[in-house]
Amino acid sequence: MRGGQTGIAVFDARDFSALPLLGWTALPHLVSNITTLAYHKGHVFASDATFGLRVFDVRDPKNIQQVAADRQGGELSGAALIPKRRLLLVGQNITGGIVVVDVAKPQKPQVVGSVHLAPLRVWGTMATYQDRYLYFQADFSRPRPGLSALLAVDLKNPHQPKVTAVLTGVKRSYGTVVVDRYLYTSGGEIFDLTNPASPKRLDARLPCSGYQIAYRKPHLFVANFVGEKGQNGNEQGALYVLDITQREKPVLVSKIFLPMGHRVITMAFLKDLLFLGWAERTGGRRPSGVVYAVNIADPKNLHLVGRWSLASDLGMAETINYCHVWTDGQSLFVGCYRRKLGMYQVHWVSGSVALKSVAMLDGLPTAWLMAGEHGFLYRICLDRVQVVQVAKP
């Protein structure tokens, strides 16, 4: 539908030469994609690629009502921003695809285009180049390990994004980052973007791999929930620092072990600190959300200077699952997979970092990731993008 919306329309099919429109309803606030319909006794059963099952009562075509919904399978779990063009790119998990959202008016984001890649899954932090090209990984989840691919999308016309390259046989990765004309993945691979529409995979690789990746000149930071064996002989998570002054010759500078986890969802820089949003699993329990702070002032000598549990330290006792982090350069924002988003001031106290709660939002929809700019934060929820205005503390 117009503006990228999706919904249900009812036509009178008794005269196929005319097919008059009897009524319609749209889902204007959701990043949705209804792909399959079935009709039974006055109701339409719709398969929504980013949500699951929706049921509409169409007995009165002029007053169509959604009467049931059951989220299954698909979800939104990929994100990237092009601030200069005010475009937010959202990846669809399970059913695959990219949705282009115009955020020029953050209070009224508009879906302007999409590209569908079903049955590939799109997930994690995506990367952009020259304010035009989008790079991300996608894969088949079954059978494991399945197919994993790096894709390039040309966003010259955001209303009609075009896939320009699909490179298969890459290691499954959750994070990507672009530095100059090079694309690095958390899986350890390096791509030359001399021809941005057709990335060239290099023989050179990173000397480590992980689940998430971030860049602060001149270093890459790669975090993995499964690292090497620590001093106690047990396998631990790890944060690696790589010098990429020579872009095609990355050098391992240092590493620090972290407790065994489940996933590193996001990483965020704030001055000389790197915050990691972690899902920690111990003793076979469900993952618990944990935030770590690592002092990176001297990249060759890392120090763990803070650890906070969502449940016991950050006021999110009812929501102990995965967490994601983001900074606006002044405050730290911590979101949990369910319900809550917190804003914190960061202080040094006796050689350690302390977080002071500034504000907390509750009752929010479940979300995986966050991205932000220009005083607005975009939460990538399971079936929608939620916009939060960031107030100064």
Secondary structure, DSSP 8 states (H G I E B T S, - for coil): -GGG--EEEEE-TT-TTT--EEEEEE-TTS---EEEEEEETTEEEEEETTTEEEEEE-SSGGG-EEEEEEE-S-EEEEEEEEGGGTEEEEEEESS--EEEEE-SSTTS-EEEEEE--TT-EE-EE-EEETTTEEEEEEE--SSSS--EEEEEEE-SSTTS-EEEEEEES----SBEEEETTEEEETTSEEEE-SSTTS-EEEEEE-S---SEEEEETTEEEEEESS--B-TTSSB-EEEEEEE-SSTTS-EEEEEEEE--EEEEEEEEEETTEEEEEEEE--TT---EEEEEEEE-SSTTS-EEEEEEETTTTSS-TT--S-EEEEE-SSSEEEEESSEEEEEEEEEEETTEEEEEEEEEEEEE--EEEEEEETTEEEEEESSSEEEEE----
